[in-house]
Amino acid sequence: MHKVYRRIRDMREDHDLRQKDLAEYLRCTQVCYSLYETGRRDIPTDVLIRLARFYHTSTDYLLGLTDRPEPYP
């Protein structure tokens, strides 16, 4: 599993959220969000940006390009 899919699942679980909660925030279905987490559907750039903003992190962190969760200044 690519790091991005595991990371968005871990972030959701660390915040005690359900897939349904993130789906509502992203205005998609729970099934669609589940496909993002399992890697069966590519995460669109705009969704990745919204997730980074939601979690107060960087897209690089979500993509696994850095292990520093702090957002850029």
MIDOSE-1310 file (N, C-alpha, C; in nm, 2 decimals, decimal comma, always signed):
residues 73
mhkv	+0,09/-0,12/+0,00/+0,00/+0,00/+0,00/+0,09/+0,12/+0,00; +0,06/+0,22/-0,09/+0,14/+0,34/-0,10/+0,11/+0,42/+0,03; +0,22/+0,49/+0,07/+0,21/+0,57/+0,20/+0,10/+0,66/+0,21; +0,06/+0,73/+0,10/-0,05/+0,83/+0,11/-0,18/+0,76/+0,16
yrri	-0,21/+0,65/+0,11/-0,34/+0,58/+0,15/-0,34/+0,54/+0,30; -0,23/+0,49/+0,34/-0,21/+0,45/+0,49/-0,22/+0,58/+0,57; -0,15/+0,68/+0,52/-0,14/+0,81/+0,60/-0,28/+0,87/+0,62; -0,36/+0,88/+0,52/-0,49/+0,94/+0,53/-0,58/+0,86/+0,62
rdmr	-0,56/+0,73/+0,62/-0,64/+0,64/+0,71/-0,59/+0,66/+0,86; -0,46/+0,67/+0,88/-0,41/+0,69/+1,01/-0,44/+0,82/+1,07; -0,44/+0,93/+0,98/-0,48/+1,06/+1,03/-0,62/+1,06/+1,07; -0,71/+1,00/+0,99/-0,85/+0,99/+1,03/-0,87/+0,92/+1,16
edhd	-0,81/+0,80/+1,18/-0,82/+0,73/+1,30/-0,76/+0,80/+1,42; -0,65/+0,87/+1,40/-0,59/+0,95/+1,51/-0,68/+1,06/+1,56; -0,77/+1,11/+1,47/-0,86/+1,21/+1,51/-1,00/+1,16/+1,55; -1,00/+1,02/+1,56/-1,13/+0,96/+1,60/-1,25/+0,99/+1,51
lrqk	-1,22/+0,99/+1,38/-1,32/+1,02/+1,28/-1,36/+0,90/+1,21; -1,48/+0,90/+1,15/-1,53/+0,79/+1,07/-1,51/+0,83/+0,92; -1,50/+0,73/+0,84/-1,50/+0,76/+0,69/-1,61/+0,85/+0,65; -1,73/+0,83/+0,71/-1,84/+0,91/+0,68/-1,82/+1,06/+0,71
dlae	-1,75/+1,08/+0,82/-1,72/+1,22/+0,86/-1,64/+1,29/+0,76; -1,53/+1,23/+0,71/-1,45/+1,29/+0,61/-1,52/+1,30/+0,47; -1,60/+1,20/+0,44/-1,68/+1,20/+0,32/-1,77/+1,33/+0,32; -1,84/+1,35/+0,43/-1,92/+1,47/+0,44/-1,84/+1,60/+0,42
ylrc	-1,73/+1,61/+0,48/-1,64/+1,72/+0,47/-1,60/+1,74/+0,32; -1,57/+1,63/+0,26/-1,52/+1,64/+0,12/-1,63/+1,64/+0,02; -1,76/+1,63/+0,07/-1,88/+1,62/-0,02/-1,87/+1,51/-0,12; -1,84/+1,39/-0,07/-1,84/+1,27/-0,15/-1,91/+1,16/-0,07
tqvc	-1,92/+1,05/-0,12/-1,99/+0,94/-0,05/-1,88/+0,87/+0,04; -1,93/+0,79/+0,13/-1,84/+0,71/+0,22/-1,77/+0,61/+0,13; -1,84/+0,55/+0,04/-1,78/+0,46/-0,05/-1,66/+0,52/-0,13; -1,68/+0,64/-0,18/-1,58/+0,71/-0,25/-1,46/+0,73/-0,16
ysly	-1,48/+0,78/-0,04/-1,37/+0,81/+0,05/-1,30/+0,68/+0,09; -1,37/+0,57/+0,10/-1,31/+0,44/+0,13/-1,22/+0,40/+0,02; -1,26/+0,43/-0,10/-1,17/+0,39/-0,22/-1,04/+0,47/-0,21; -1,05/+0,60/-0,16/-0,92/+0,67/-0,15/-0,83/+0,61/-0,05
etgr	-0,89/+0,57/+0,07/-0,81/+0,50/+0,17/-0,75/+0,37/+0,13; -0,81/+0,30/+0,05/-0,76/+0,17/+0,01/-0,68/+0,17/-0,12; -0,67/+0,29/-0,18/-0,59/+0,31/-0,30/-0,65/+0,26/-0,43; -0,78/+0,23/-0,42/-0,85/+0,18/-0,54/-0,90/+0,30/-0,62
rdip	-0,89/+0,42/-0,57/-0,92/+0,54/-0,65/-0,81/+0,64/-0,62; -0,76/+0,70/-0,72/-0,66/+0,81/-0,70/-0,73/+0,93/-0,63; -0,65/+0,99/-0,55/-0,70/+1,11/-0,47/-0,67/+1,23/-0,56; -0,78/+1,30/-0,60/-0,76/+1,42/-0,68/-0,68/+1,53/-0,60
tdvl	-0,61/+1,61/-0,67/-0,53/+1,72/-0,61/-0,61/+1,80/-0,52; -0,73/+1,85/-0,56/-0,81/+1,93/-0,47/-0,85/+1,86/-0,35; -0,88/+1,74/-0,35/-0,91/+1,66/-0,23/-0,79/+1,65/-0,14; -0,68/+1,62/-0,19/-0,55/+1,62/-0,11/-0,53/+1,75/-0,04
irla	-0,55/+1,86/-0,11/-0,53/+1,99/-0,05/-0,63/+2,01/+0,06; -0,75/+1,98/+0,04/-0,86/+1,99/+0,14/-0,82/+1,91/+0,27; -0,77/+1,79/+0,24/-0,74/+1,70/+0,36/-0,62/+1,76/+0,43; -0,52/+1,82/+0,36/-0,41/+1,88/+0,43/-0,46/+2,00/+0,51
rfyh	-0,54/+2,08/+0,46/-0,60/+2,19/+0,54/-0,68/+2,14/+0,66; -0,76/+2,04/+0,64/-0,84/+1,99/+0,75/-0,75/+1,94/+0,86; -0,64/+1,87/+0,83/-0,56/+1,81/+0,93/-0,44/+1,91/+0,97; -0,44/+2,03/+0,92/-0,34/+2,13/+0,95/-0,20/+2,07/+0,93
tstd	-0,18/+2,01/+0,81/-0,05/+1,95/+0,77/-0,02/+1,99/+0,63; +0,08/+1,93/+0,57/+0,12/+1,96/+0,43/+0,08/+1,85/+0,34; +0,06/+1,88/+0,21/+0,03/+1,77/+0,12/+0,16/+1,68/+0,11; +0,27/+1,74/+0,13/+0,40/+1,65/+0,12/+0,39/+1,55/+0,23
yllg	+0,34/+1,58/+0,35/+0,33/+1,49/+0,46/+0,23/+1,38/+0,42; +0,11/+1,42/+0,37/+0,01/+1,32/+0,33/+0,06/+1,23/+0,22; +0,15/+1,28/+0,13/+0,20/+1,20/+0,02/+0,32/+1,11/+0,06; +0,37/+1,13/+0,18/+0,48/+1,05/+0,23/+0,62/+1,11/+0,18
ltdr	+0,62/+1,23/+0,14/+0,75/+1,29/+0,10/+0,83/+1,35/+0,21; +0,76/+1,37/+0,32/+0,83/+1,41/+0,45/+0,76/+1,34/+0,56; +0,83/+1,32/+0,67/+0,77/+1,27/+0,79/+0,74/+1,37/+0,90; +0,76/+1,50/+0,86/+0,72/+1,61/+0,95/+0,58/+1,66/+0,92
pepy	+0,49/+1,63/+1,02/+0,35/+1,67/+0,99/+0,32/+1,82/+1,00; +0,41/+1,90/+1,05/+0,38/+2,04/+1,06/+0,36/+2,10/+0,92; +0,26/+2,19/+0,90/+0,25/+2,26/+0,77/+0,36/+2,36/+0,75; +0,38/+2,39/+0,62/+0,48/+2,49/+0,59/+0,43/+2,62/+0,63
p	+0,53/+2,71/+0,67/+0,49/+2,85/+0,72/+0,43/+2,93/+0,61
